[in-house]
Every structure is written in structure tokens, then in C-alpha cells.
Amino acid sequence: MATSEMAIKDRVTRLTEDYEYDRNSLLELLLFWRRYPSARFNLLAITCALRQGRQCMERALSYLTKRGVVREVRENDVRLYSLSDDNEIRLEVLALTELAGVKSVWCSHKPSYVTGCQPG
């Protein structure tokens, strides 16, 4: 394993090590922000795109918001989430998810990104 790959996996581990819930969901969310670093989404859009439960995504978003990785704003009584405006944090998230296989540290399935909610 290359040194840079090990360094990235170490940073991912530090970011996620004290997360008490499903780390796969947290990592899916980080990969999601890598794909859409300049966009803002509400909770429903994120849960549909990642095919995750609402409570699971609320926990992960809260965790990342408290750490300054994700920014939460309210517009017209709707909470919108985006990747932090802090350039150092943005670069860190992009670096954390740089390697396609970094997710395999914790889970065996591929990310389930979709373009929107699937009919039920």
C-alpha cells in the first residue's frame, strides 16, 4: 500500500473513529460531498440519493456539522446542508475520498448514488 494511501486511510479513521453509529452511512455521506462539493441539499434529497434512512442521515449530518465538515443553513424554514466553506476542510474531504477503494475499509458494497428518489 502506498504511503499516501495509508495517510488517507489514517485521516478517514481519525474522522470516523468516534462515530457511534453506522460508519458506512458516514462514509457514503463523505463520498456524496465529494461528488457535489458546491451544492446544497435538504435532508430528504440526501436520504433519497443515498438510499439511507432519515434518522441515520440526521445523525451523520449532525456529527459532520459539529466537526465543521458540513455546513447547515436555514432558508424558508428548510434546513440545507453543504460542504464547509473552509477551504482546508474542503480539500481534506476531497483528499479523504480520493481513492476509490477507501470505502472498502468498512464496507463491502459500492456506493448507491442515484439521481433522485426512486418510485416506491
JOUR-V902620 format. One record per residue. SS is DSSP state (2 for helix, 1 for strand, 0 for the rest). OMEGA is omega in degrees with one decimal (999 if undefined). Layout:
BEGIN
ss	omega
SS	OMEGA
SS	OMEGA
END
This chain:
BEGIN
ss	omega
0	-179.0
0	-178.6
2	-179.6
2	178.0
2	177.9
2	179.5
2	179.0
2	179.1
2	175.7
2	178.7
2	177.0
2	179.4
2	179.5
2	-179.0
2	-172.9
2	-170.7
0	-179.0
0	175.6
0	-170.9
0	-172.5
0	-175.6
0	-179.8
2	178.8
2	178.9
2	178.4
2	179.0
2	175.3
2	-179.8
2	176.8
2	177.4
2	176.8
2	179.9
2	175.4
2	-179.8
2	-175.4
0	-172.9
0	-176.8
0	-176.1
0	174.6
1	-177.5
1	170.9
0	-176.0
2	-179.0
2	179.8
2	-179.7
2	-179.0
2	178.0
2	-178.2
2	-177.6
2	-178.8
0	179.2
0	177.1
0	-178.8
2	-177.9
2	178.9
2	180.0
2	176.7
2	178.7
2	-178.1
2	178.5
2	178.0
2	178.8
2	-178.2
2	177.2
2	179.0
2	179.6
0	176.9
0	-179.4
0	179.8
1	178.9
1	177.7
1	175.4
1	176.1
1	174.5
1	-179.5
0	179.9
0	176.1
1	175.8
1	176.8
1	-177.7
1	176.4
1	174.5
1	-177.8
0	175.5
0	-179.7
0	-175.3
2	-180.0
2	178.7
2	179.0
2	179.1
2	179.0
2	179.3
2	178.8
2	178.4
2	-179.5
2	-175.4
0	-177.1
0	-176.8
0	-178.3
0	-175.9
0	-175.4
2	-179.5
2	-176.7
2	175.4
2	-175.9
0	-177.0
0	-174.6
0	-179.8
0	-179.1
0	177.5
0	-176.2
0	-179.9
0	175.4
0	-177.3
0	178.6
0	179.9
0	177.1
0	178.6
0	-169.1
0	999
END
